[in-house]
Amino acid sequence: MVQDILDYFKNPDCLKGDNVFNTQKVKLFWTSFWMIMVGNIAFSILIYGIEALGLIDTDNHAVMDMVKNEPVYFILMAAVVLAPLLEELIFRAPITLFRTVDRSDFRWIFYLFALAFGAVHISNYGVSLTTILLLPIITGPQIVTGLFLGLIRVKVGLLYSMLFHALYNGVLMIPSILFVKYFEM
């Protein structure tokens, strides 16, 4: 399954996974989820290395500001409900409108949506020359997440990409909330 996912990213298509059995959809969902979590660990190490060089400050991150300053219910509603719903409608719902384009053209549309999803998240760091130059690295987790969400959207469905996004955000936000709000890190 891992190799199938990597192969899809090399040459994405817009062929819906109608012929995929439910157990295969579940396996695709969870394999994708664990792959993205492992990928995020690698990106985190890279981002903290960039921070150690003084190029960015992850303490001045919009999400961390929200975690520090907003009530828990607001954070969870924003990150686990609203963001997945709105971002999936903007960045993943339109993907299947391109079913009729040539497969090689669809690949670029698929990548463009993933890049746009990542680029929007640059605002988490504040826009500066440094963040723009480091855009592919500091938004790498979101770009890769956009690829996985696109895969889930095309092969399993929009509702599942929303659920995947909500689960992803929840798994990342709940520990942040616990550490920042209750352990004062």
Phi, psi and omega in degrees: 000320179301315180295324177298319179294313179297320177297320179299318181295332177288328184211070183295147175230169181252027177280115182296149182276041181301326183275006180271131178291155181303322179295326177291324177295318178296316179297318177298316180302306185286325176297317177299318182298314181289326177297319182289326177294318177295317177299323180293328176298315179297315178296323179299317178299316179296315181294319178292331173295319177294322177295320179298332177280355178082015183275332176221165178231104182289346174288336177261051181254135184303322180292319179294323175299318179296316181298320181289326192250348185249156177293154184303315182299323179293316180299311181294321178296316181291313188276326188257343179245298187291312182300311178300318181297306183292315182293324177291323177294325181279313191259343181242323181305317183291344185306317185284354173292344183261021180302330186273352180282161177302146183304319180292328176288322180300322180306314183290325176295315178302311179295321180299318178296320179294317178295319179297319177300314178296315184298324178300329183281358175298333180297342176298331182261348187086138185275123175213171179301318180297314181293327177293317179294328180266008184312311182297333182275309186285341173255009178307315179300321180287324178296313179295320176300319177300322176297313180295319179296323176296317177301311180298318180301311185288314188272334184242321177136161183297317179302320180289328175291326175295316179296318178300313180298317179296316178298314179303308180297320180296317180296327179278325186280321185300313176297323178299315179298313181301312183291316184285315185278326189248342178243004176047059177266000000 
